[in-house]
């Protein structure tokens, strides 16, 4: 079998969180087709001591725990070395720029991505200084850990890998596609529901007219949420 188009490695304290996600939907089909390979790695495997400690209290005081540099750096360096190419290391962090469809399209051209999931109060700064990862945020809100963010990145990127979607045109027609804005209104059976009918143009079989209607009815991208 040919090598997958894209390999994604996920470094996390909780690999099992991804079980359901990777076992279903488009991602599962991409894996089954051999187009994408996704490997999970437990950061605790690189921790030392009887208790495999990966976090500790922050110097200077404060709430919560911080991921320690030695096990995280060792894990990232080891995982990078297990396959070629060594890939782009991405740390899921609110410190990074927000993920956009343009960024997703760029990531989908890579052969390998390594996603580093944070937890607790975040990374010891020396992890970032030593590894120099690309920082990436999925939004301006707080999550319990980077695993959910990693799933967002995986789902968005995998669907752009050629051959993953049943119809590659689907990736072009979707929201935030090359034409900009959100997707046009969609309809399916029944033709009428509670007095609301499907637009006639979608029923006539004139593909040029349908394409024109869809372009004209693309919704504009929503504005950012106003600051309270």
N, C-alpha and C positions, 0 to 999 in steps of 0.2 A: 504494500500500500504506500502511496506517495506521502511525503511529509505533510503535516497540516499547514495551511496557509498562515495560521496564527497560533502561537502558544502563549498562554497566560498562566503565570505562577502567582498564587495568592499566599502571602505570609500573614498568619493570623494566630491569635491565641485560642480561637474557637473555630476550627475547621468544619465542625459538624453543622454550623449555622448555614453553610452553603448547600447542604445535602438536598433539600427540597428544590431549591432554585436550579441546581445543576442537573437534577433528575427529571425535569419537565421542560415544557415550552420549547421555544426556538433554540435556546442554548443547547438543550439535550439533542435536538435533531442535528445541530451543527457538529456536535461531538460525534454522534453516531455516523455521520457522513464522512468523518475524517477530515473535516475542514478546519476544525478548531480543537486544540488540546488544552485542557485546564488542569493544573496540578495544584494541590493545596499542601501547605507546609505549616507545621505547628512550631511556633517560635520557642516553645518550652523545650523542644528537642536540642536546643543550643544553650540552654540554661545550665548552670553548674549547681552543685550542692544537692543534698538529700531532698530538698523541697522544690528544686527546679524553679527558683525564684526569678521572676522576670520584671518585677516592679518594686519600687521602694519609695519612701517618703521624700518629698522635695526638700532640698537644702533651703534654708531660710524660712521654713515653716509654710503653713498653708494647708488647705484641705486636699484630700485625695492622694492618689499615688501616681508615680511617673514611670513610664517604661524605661528600663535600664539600657544603657548603651551596649555593654558587652554581648548579651545574647542576641539582641536585634541586629547589630552590625555583623556578628558572626553568621547569623542566619542568612542575611541578605547576600553576603559575600559568597557563602557556600552555594546558595541556590543559583546565583548568577553563573557559577562555574560548572553547573551540572549539564548545561546544554548550550548549543550555539544557535544564534548569536547570544552574547551576554544580555542583550535586551535593554529596554529603558526601564529604570526603576522609578516608580511613582509612589509617593507617600500620600495617602488620603488624609488631608488636613485642611481645617478651615483657614489656614494661613495662605493656601494656594489660590490662584485665580479660579473663578467658577467655570465648571464644565459647560461648554457650548456645543452645538452641533458641528461647528467648524472644527473644534478640537477633537470631537469624536471621529470625524472623517479623517483627520490627520493620523490619529492613533490607529485607525483601521488599516492604514498602509504599512504598519510596522509588522515585523515577523514575530516579535516577542515583546510582551509586556510583563513586568513584575510589579504586583500591587502590594504595597506594605500597609497593613491595617493598624491604625492606632487604637488605643484603649485608655481608659482611666482619664488622667489629666493631660495625656499627650506624651510626646517623645522627649527624652533627655535631648537637649539641644545638640549635644555632641554626636548624636546619631545623624542628624541632618548635616552637620559640618563634615563628618567623616565620609558619608555616603553620597552627598550632594544629589539627592533624588529630585525629581521634578515634583513639585507640590501641586495638588489638585483638590479642589473643593466641589461638592455637588450642591452647595447652597448655603445660604446664610442662616443656619439654624444648628442646633446642637443634637448630635446623635450619640448613642451609647458607645459606639465604636465604628471603626472604618469598614466593617464587613458589609453593612448595608450600602455604603458608598461604593465599595468594590463591586457589588452586584449591579448597581446602577451603571457603572462604567462598562462592565462586561456585557450587559444586555444591550446597551446603546452601540457598543463597538461591534459585537458579533454580528448583529443584523446587517452591517455594512460589508461584511466579508463576502466576496463574490460566491454565489451558489447557495448561500444560507437561506435566503428567502425564496419561496417558490417562484416568485416573479420579481426579478431584480428591479423592475420599474417601480415596485412598491416603495423602495427606499428613496426614489426620486420624488414621488408624489406626496410623501408624507409631510407633516408639519416640519418647519424649519429646513425645508429642502432648498434646492438652488433658486427657486422662484421667490423664496422668502415667505414670511407669514405662516399662519397655521393652515391646516388642511381644510378643504372645502366641505360643505355639508354632505353627509352620506345617507343613503336610504336603502331599505330592502323591503321585502314583503311584510305586510300587505300594502297594496297601492294606496289605500286610504285608511287612516286611523283617527278616530274621533273627529272627523271632519277635516282633517289635514291630509291633503293628497300629495303624492310624489310629483315634483315638477315635470310637466309634459316633455320637456326637452330630453330628460333622462330615459324616456320610454320610446323615443322615436327611432333609435338606431343610427342617427346621424353622428358619427364619431367626432367629426370636426366641430359640430355644434356643441356636443357634450364637452369636448376639451375646452372650447371657448367659455362655456358656462362655468366650468370648474375654475378656470383662471380668474374669471370675473368675481367669483364668490369665495375666493380664498379669504380667510379671516386674517385681520392684521395681528401681529404679535402683541401680546398683552403688555401694558406698561409695567415697570417694576412697582412692587407694592410701596405705597407711600409710607414714609416714616411717621409713626403715631405722634 
